[in-house]
Amino acid sequence: MSYCVNIITEEQLQPKAIFKKIADEGFKLFIKDEEFPHLWFGIMYDSLRGVEINRESNGYEVRILSCSSYADYRLFPVAIEAVCALSGGNAIDEEGEPIEDPMERFDYEWMEQEIKSGWSVVTAIVRHSGSVVVMNGLFIPLCVGPYVLLKSTKKVNLYASYEDNSESFDWLTRYFTLIQWSLADGIDTSSRLALENPEDKENPLSMSLIVIKDNQVSKFDYVSYAPLMNLTNLDTGENIIIRIEDFKRSVRLVDYDTHFAGFDDYQLRTCDGDVEAEEIKAIMSFAKRYIPQYLGYRATYPGSGFDEIQNTFILMWNPNTSGPSLEEYINSIKDFYNADFSRKIYDWKSAKMDDRFFLVKVGEGNTGVVMSGVLRSQPYQESSEKGRKSYYIELKPTLMLNPETAPMLTIEDLETSVPDFMWRGGYSGRLLTHEQAKALEVRFATYLKEIENKDDGVNICFIKNV
């Protein structure tokens, strides 16, 4: 997401001349890329995403990226003026209209509209898909999703207007700008390693990399974004590759919040000194439960179409006999986007990360599907207080609803759609057959269309694939 202005000219400009022209206007520049075909620069300590100037066949393109800082937006028309003045070219906006005065054309009102547009798009993507939007910053990516929007000091209300959230977006812009400059000289975990992406062969899956060698951890100041995280212990030969979002979950399970601090949805910075080898070993131990069968695969959510790769499991929940209580569950709906759930699974040998589940409330009161989603982990074993061992899976909800107030897919509906399955009892975590899963998907997709305008963040929350 960006806004571009083209300057039509045959003049070949020198980057130093452009930078000097802009600096003469009183700007203290930081130059990230200083040679054509691509210039990238910003205002020292104030820029978030910077301004780009690209050489084109018919002249130059000046680009401002969405969700930039106010400093970036102030710099944008100055950069246009500099290129026009040095080249004698004519500036054309995205609608093909000539720009006589860039400072007048891209004034404060335009700036506010662009900021509103950018954050509104990001918010809509997060609300409707639960996805994380990754944008290039001047130094490090911005990974904006449910965690940073809903857990920050200034929380964003995904169901409110931009105007109601404007203070939160101002705070987030300042926050991300501070993070950019505080880590400008930091050592990250980026690497040249990559795996083939089965869903996009032209764009391989890059990796962040943390290595243990001679019982020492490779030096880094922050865990930087890449689709995958590679954890390698050269002393033992152990190598684990997981998705970047699951590294953060592994850190949380080890309870190393004093050594790592998440600063957005995917990235973490180190704190309280260097990370010890024993800490990474412990993280690797938990990370094993997040090794997916297909690294580049993205699960299809229930109601978004049938996926032959996924199995479908039915989890049973009776609030009178197992946790959580009905009240606890209803209160957890407000945390839908960052919810953490785990349940026992009976057919654990058939389960794998990214499979589907439906949680069916049984017992007293309204009964039926109260949650759907995908398995966030591989099955793992835990012992109860009585010493009994059971297999559990972590859940990523794609639908949660209040069974006391929201329209639901009832047990009667389920019995009609899939009559050859025991819906009113039995073990929790049973596997549906291929035919049963297909029939349930058809009915559930229809149900989601019936409630698509009832998603209010209180009684019903759901997300879809994008």
Secondary structure, DSSP 8 states (H G I E B T S, - for coil): -EEEEEEE------HHHHHHHHHTTT--EEEEEEETTEEEEEETTT-SS-EEEEEETTEEEEEEETT--HHHHHHHHHHHHHHHHHH--EEE-TTS-EES-HHHHT-HHHHHHHHHHHHHHHHHHHHHH---EEE--SSS-EEESHHHHHHSSS---TTS-HHHHHHHHHHHHHHHHHHHHHTTT----EEEEEE--TT-TTS-EEEEEEEEETTEE---SEE---SEEEEEETTTTEEEEEEHHHHHHHHHHHT-TTTEEE-SSS-EEE-SS---HHHHHHHHHHHGGG--SSTT-----TTS---TT--EEEEEE-TTTSSS-HHHHHHHGGGGGG--EEEE-TTGGG--TT-EEEEEE-SSSS-EEEEEEEE-S--EEEE-TTS-EEEEEEEEEEEEE-TTTS---BHHHHHHHSTTS--SSS-SSEE--HHHHHHHHHHHHHHHHHHTT---SSSEEE----
